[in-house]
Amino acid sequence: MEDHNEITGFSSWLISSGEGVIYLEGVPTAEERAKNLQRTAEIRKTWKPDDEAIDIYKRMKLLEGKQITIQLWDNLMELCPDEGPFPFLCEVINVFIKRVESEGKEFEQLFVEFKNPVVIDNGNKGDNPIFESNLNSPKETFIYNCSRFYFVSCLN
């Protein structure tokens, strides 16, 4: 397996939202909204990690014990990349898949356990106050669902 310094594509672990499509502009008709909700419900019935998701898991496993930089996912980052949450530096302890419940159904999800996180102010206008407040807790390790990641970069 080739060594990757940066891993992206974590959206392949993102379970389709029960809300359906996010509308950035305009208001959908009741019929359009109903169709989108039905289509999303059908996708959710059969959702499972695809080949890209499994490849990300295998590459992430190689990072156990290493220092990495992680940036949490934010859907608006695609539109406003300079307003996304700050990345953080940490040491990976464990990468694992576990089943989680969402809206009455169980799905496999990729998780990473890490320690010693340090937020990196990269000059973005955004920050991540929820994550930063968790950093001030007395926890020794943190576990996050990787579907929330934007990128992971290995530092060693």
Secondary structure, 3 states (H helix, E strand, C coil): CCCCCEECCHHHHCCCCCCCCCCCCCCCCHHHHHHHHHHHHHHHHHCCCCHHHHHHHHHHHCCCCCEEEEEECCHHHHCCHHHCCCCEEEEEEEEEEEEEEECCEEEEEEEEEEEEEEECCCCCCCCCHHHHHHHCCCCCEEEEEHHHEEEEEECC
